[in-house]
Amino acid sequence: MTALTLSTSSAAALRADAVVVGVAKGPKGPVVAVGAEAVDKAFGGKLAAVLETLGATGAEGEVTKLPAASGLKAPVVLAVGLGEAPAKGDGYDAETLRRAAGTAARALSGSKKGAFALPIEDPAAATAVAEGALLGAYAYDKSNGNGGNTKSKDKDKDKKDNGPLAEVALVGGKPRDKAYKAVVERATALVAEVNRARDLINAPSNLLNPAAFAAEAVAAAKEHGLKAEVLDEKALKKGGYGGILGVGQGSEAPPRLVRIAYTHPKAGKTLALVGKGITYDSGGISLKPPGHNETMKCDMSGAAAVFAAVVTAARLGLRVNLTGWLALAENMPSGSATRPGDVLSMYGGKTVEVLNTDAEGRLVLADAITRAGEEKPDAIVDVATLTGAMVLALGNRTFGIMTNDEAFRATLHEVAGEVGEESWPMPLPDHLRKGIDSPVADLANMGERMGGGLVAGIFLKEFVADGITWGHLDIAGPAFNDSGPFGYTPKGGTGAAVRTLVRLAERTADGDLG
């Protein structure tokens, strides 16, 4: 992973492959942002004019490279757009800095060191720049573990030319200041785990089936002092986990349920996180059409997010108990697969008529939510690439939030906003509940087509024990980016919801569960 350091040197004196500065849109043209004073001085105070000559406007995400002026130790200056300049006395918001740093890190792919002289005026700004740069420097590579890069041709050449930026130096950071040291520690741990989630999501399904995913969780548990328990197909059958077994029974790769837990001796609250872990989703007998299944290795993004969040909490030593439940299965069509019209007996005793085998995520989640509720946590949050309907409603960059508690829904929305993840509160209308009534079972796994994302949430709510606060994050849109990279978001697996879950854990540790 890319190294993160704090530098006491000025942007002009620091030796690096490039020095990164911010440029904003001013009323009369581009203006150089705070943090770039030493670089601007090397250009005789005319850096903004030079950038304007090169076509720079300061628009968000814009990148302009130019040879460094005499007096700079770095040979290249990289100016990254910050968008509209803030009013006098105001600073740039965290997400603007996070995206700018990520854009710059991607532009410096293959470089050894980048000196980031962006507006770092306090630890909060340093946090945003650090996270953005590290997230933007991500590249899927087998050296990261978890299945990794499967290319065999010119591997060393590709790594040299296209590998991630090796080191990010924050200019303006204060190495002796505890607050800034904490920034480095937190950003390093958090982004390492976001990248773990990204690696898992990007791994081909033939290399990451349920058993392989479970093995990754066990290995991480040993490394970070967590407790891990894996239920294989025999234990699942003995325990009556009909949802997970029903989804996985059509595959030669049997399902797993993983419990991975972090505890703190002074914790006052416990969160249970439940992740959908369909390592490949063909749709089962309700087969997906061509064009809809090529990226379905990403259908375990919820489980990856939960896994990464629990490990992050352990690495940060948060004063909270965090239990992750990874509901892992492969949804395949075969002679042994669950058929539309079959009835499954779920964990806990409820029965479900399966009207569509491609609505499988809610089946594995239902078992895990019921099991998680038996431990009486203060709240349960499930995370899943659950419905295409949520993508239609909110697009590719925003996840939906549904809960059984309005205050908790507001908290989750606020928490996501704090870390720069786009989300939107969604309702659970009572009138949609009737649509999942079944004549042969307690309920069906499908209801009205319109509002399908809400119907899925209503289904899951049926498996939440009375008295437990519950939230559901449908990350179907932002979990996998099959277009071009932007900001700190790469193409492929994004690690969506990891930062939201970690921030929720931090706020819970501080006594603010909402």
N, C-alpha and C positions, 0 to 999 in steps of 0.2 A: 504494500500500500504506500501511497505517496506520504513522504515525511512532512511534518509541520513544525516550523521553528519560529521563534520570535527574534527579531533583529533590532539591535540598538543602533545600527549604522543608518545613515541617511540613505535615501533612495539613490543618490548620486554616487555614494561610496561603496555600495554593496556589489560584490561580484556575483553576477548571475547571467544566465543566457538572455534574459530579458527583464526589464522593469515594467510593471503594469501600473498604469495610471488611469484615473477616471476622467471622463469628459462628459459634460452635460449640455443640454440645449438651453442656451440663454436667449434673451429677447433680441439680441443682435448677432447671434451666431454661437458657435460652440464656446464653452468656458471650461477651463481646467478645474477639476475638483480639488477639494482639500486633500492633502497628503502628497500632492505632486509638486509642491513648491520648489524643492531642490532640482527636480527634473526641468521644470519650467525655467528656473534660473540658468541652467546650462544652455538653454535655447535663447538666452538673452531676454527672457520674459515674453517670448513670442510663440510658445508652443501651441497655443490655441489658433493663432494665425496660420502656422504651418499645417496643422491638422485640417483646418478649413480649406486650405489650398489643395490638400489631398482628397477632399470630398467628404470629410467627416462632419457630421451634424450634431453628434451627441445623442442620437436616438438610442433607445434601449436595445442592447444586444449587438450594436454595431462594433466592429473591430477594425482598427487601423494600425498597421505596423509601419514603423519608419526607423531609419538608421539613427543611432544615438548621437547626440551632440558631443563635442569635445568636453571632457570633464566628467563624463559618466563612465563608470566601470563596466556596466552592461552594454553590449554592442547593439541592442535593439530596444526600442520603446514600443510597448503595445498599449494603445489607448482603447479602452472599452467604454461604450456608451452607457450612461446612467439614466437617460430620459430627461424629463424636464428638471431644470435646476430648482432646488427648494427655495422657499422664501428666506430672506435674510434672517439669520438666527435659528433656522430649522436645519435639521440634518436629513440624510437620506434614510428611508425606512429600511428595515432589516432585509426584506425580501428583494428589494432593488439591489442591495449590496451582494446578497447571496447569489442572485442570478448573474450579476456582472462578474463576480469572481469565478463562477462556474464557466461562463463563456470564455473568459481569459484562460482558464486552465485547459479547456478543450483546445483553444487556439495554440497553446504551447505544447501540445502532444509531441512526445519524442524528445523534449528538452530535459536537461538535468535539473535546472533550478530557475524558479521564477520569483522575482522580488515584487510583492504585491503592495504598492504604495497607494492603495485606495483609501477612502475616508475612514480611518480607524481612530475615532476620537474618544472611545470608551470601550469597556469590555463587551458590551452588547454588540457594538459594531464589529469588534474583532471576532466575536462568535459568528456573526453572519458571514463575514469574509472567509473565515477559516472553514466553515461548513460548506459554503459554496465552492470554494477552490478544491477541497478534497472530494466533494461529490462530483464536480465537473471533471476531475482528473481520472475518473474510473475508466477502466478498460477490462473487458472480459478476457481472462487469461487463465490457463490451466495452473499457472504458478500461484493463483489465488485459491486453488483448491475447488472442491465442490463440482467436479466434472470438467470445468474449464474449457479452454480453447482446444478444439479437436482438429485444427488444421495441422497437416504434417509437412507441407511444402514451404521451405524457406522460413521456418519458425523463428530462428534467431534473427534473421533480417527483418521480419515483420515486427518483432518485439522491439528492435532497436529503432526502427523508423517510425513506428506507430504506437509505441507503448505510452503509458500515461506519464505526465510530468512527474519527475522523481521527487522534487522537494519544493514546498511552498514556504517562503519566508515572509512573515508579516512585518512590514515596515511600519513602525509606530507602536508595535507591541512593547511591553515592558517585562522582560524576562524575570526580574526580581519581584514583581508584583504578584501576590497570591491570586488575585482575580484573573490576571492574564494567564498565569500558569494553569488555572482551572479551565480556562477557555481551551487551551491546547489539549489537556487531558480529556475533557468531555468531547470535543470535536473529533479527536482521534478515535476514541472508543465508539462513539455514535456512528461515525461514517464507516468505520471498519465493519460494523454490523449491518448497516444499510447495504454495503457492498457484498456482505455475505448473502443477504437476501437476493440481491441482484444476480450473483453467481448461481444460486440455486434455481432462480427463475429462468436464467439463460441456458442452463444445462439441458442437453437433449434428453427426452423422456426415456430413451433406451439406456441412458447412463444414470438416471435418477428416478427409479421406481420407488414405491412406498418403503421397501426394506432399505434401500440405499439412503433415502431421506432420513429414516429412523436412525440409521447408523451415524449419519452426520450429527444428529441431535445428541446421541449418546457420547460421541467423541467430544463435542463442545461442552457437554455437562462435566465430563471428567476434567477438562482443561480449566474450567471456570468454577469448579466447586458446586455444581448444581446437582439436584437429584433428578434422575431420569428413569422412567418406567415405560417399557414398550409392550403393548398387547399385540401378539401375533394373531393369525387367523383362528388358531385353536382357542386362545384366551378370549377372543372376541365372540366366538360361538358360545363358549361356556358362560360368558357374561351377558349374553343376549343382546349384543349390539347389531340388531337387524338392519339398521340403516347403512352403516359402514359396510357390513357384509353384503347387503343387497346390491350396493353400488359396485363393489369390487369383485363380485363372484363371476363376472364374465371374463376376467383377465387371468392370464397365467401368473401375473405378479400379484400375490395376495395383499390385502389391505393391512394397515397398522393403525393403532391409536397410540400416540406418544404423549406422555405427561412429563413435562420438564419444569422444574420448580426452583425458584430462588427465594430464600427466606432471610430476613434480617432480624437479629435478636431483639431489636428495639422497635420493630414495626408495629404500627397501630392499626393498619388496614391491610386487606388482602384483595387483590384484583385477580380475576380469572380471565385469561385471554384465550379465545377459541379460534383456530384458523382452518379454513377450508384448504385441504391439501390434495386436490385431484392432480396427480402427476402427469396424466394425459387424459383429455376428455374428448372421446370420439362422438359422444352423445349416446353411446350404447345402442340398443335396438332402435331407438329414435335417432338414427344416425344424422349427424350434421352434414349439410351439403358441401360440396367443394367450394373453397373460398372461405369457409368458416372454421376449419379445423387445423390449418397449417401452423398456427401459433398457440395451440391448446396445451403446449407444455407449460404455459404460464398460469394454468388454472389452479396451481398450488401457491399462488402469490400470497394469499391470506395466511397460510401456514408458515411461509417464509418470513412474513412480517412479524408474526407472533413469536417465532423462534428467535429472530434477531432482537426483538424488544426485550425478551427475558434475559438474553445474554448481555445486552447493553446494561440493563439494571444491575446485573451482577458485577460487571466491570466498573460501574460507577459507584457501587456500594450504596444504592438508594435505600432509604429507611422505609421499605414497603415489602410486603410479600407478594410475589408475582408467580402465578402458575399458568403455564402455557399448555394448551391442548391442541395437538396436531392431528387432525382427522385425515388420514392418508389413504388414498385408494386410486386405482386406475379404472376409468370407465370405458369398457370395451364391449363390442358385440360378439357373441359366440353362442354356442348351443347351451351354455350354462348361465347366460346372462339373464338378469331380471327383465321380464317382459312388461309392456304396457298392460295394465289391468291386474298385475300381481299385487298382493297385499303383503306388506312387511310388518313384522312385529318389532317395534323400536325398543331401544334401551329404556327401561322404565315402564314398559307395558303398553303404550299407545300403539295403535295400528294405523298404517298409512297405505292408501291405495295409490299405486304408482301409475299415473296417467301418462306421464312422459318421462322416459329414462334420462333425457337430457336436462331435467330439473333435478340433478343428482346432488348438487352441492348442499342443498337444504337438508337432504337426508343424512349425510355424514355429519353436518353441523348439529342436527337435532340430537343425535346420540351423544355427541361431545358436550353440548350445552346441558343436557340432562345430567350427565355424569359430573360436570363441573359444578352444577348447582348443589349436588350432594355434600360438597365441602363447605357450603354456606359462606361463600365469599361476599365481600361488601358490594361488589359489582361484577358483572360479566360483560365483556365486550367481544363480540365475534367479528371477524374480518374475512371477507370473501370476494372473489371475482364471481358474483352470484348471478347477475342477470344482464342480458343485453338491453332490457328495458331501461335500466339505469343509465346506460350509455346514451340511449335515445333521448332520455330526459335531460341529462346533465353534460353530455359530451365526453370527450376523451381525457379531460384533465381534472375533473371534479368528481369526488366520491360522495355518495349519499349517506346520510345519517338518519337512522330510525331508532327509537327507544320506547320504553314503557314509562318514561319519566321525563317530563318537559325540562326540568332543571338540568338533568343529566345531558339531555340533547343539546341544550345551550352550552354546557361545559365542553362537550366534545367538539362542537363547532368552534368555540373560542380557542380551545387548545390547538386544533388544526391550524387556525389562523395564526397563532403565535409562532408556529414553526414553518409557516409558508406553504402548507398543503391546502389546496383548494377543496372545500367541502360545502355541502348544502343540507340543511335540516329538511327531512321529508316526513310526511304524516303516515299514520297507520289507520286509515278510515275504517270505522266499525262495519260499514255496509259491505265492505269487501270480504269480511270473514265468512259470510254465507256461501260464497263461491267455492270454498274448499271443503264444504260438506261432502261426504261420500255415503252412498247407500250400502256399502259393504265394509267400511272401515270407519275409524274414528274421524279421520280426515283424509283428504287427497293432497297430493303434492303439487297440484295445479288448480288454478281458479280462473277468474276472469282474465282475458288477454290484456285488456286495457288496464294500465296500472300494474303490470306484471312485477315490477320491482317492489312495489308496496305489498303485493300479495305474498311475495317471498318473505318479506319481513313479518307479515302477519302469521305466516306458517311457523316461522322460528319462534315467535313470541309464545306460541302454544306449548313450547318445551321449556320455558323459563319458569322455575319454581316460584311460588307465591312469596312475595316479600323481598325478592332480589332485584336490585336495579340492573337493567340490561340495556346495552347499546349494540347496534348492528351497523357496520360500515361496509357498504357495497362499493368495492374498489374496482369494479369491472372496467371502468374507463381508464383511469390513470395507471393501472398496474403494469401495463405493457405498452411501450411506445413503438409502434411499427412504422412510424414516419421518421423524419430526421431529428437529430438531437437538438435541444434548445436549452439555453441557460445551463443549469447544472444537471439537466435530465438527459441521460444517454438514450440511444436507440436500444430497444429490447427491454429487459426487466428494469423497473425503476426503483423498486423498494418502497412503493407507496404504502403509507400508513405507519411505517416503522417510527418515524419521528413523532407522529401524533401519539402513538402508544407510549413512547418513552416520556414525552412531555406530560402525558396523563399520569404516568407512574411518578414522575417528579412532583407534580402538584399534589398527588395523593400522599406522597411522603411528607409533604409540607402541611398536610391537614386540610387540603382543599379538593375534595373529591367531587363536590357539587351534587 
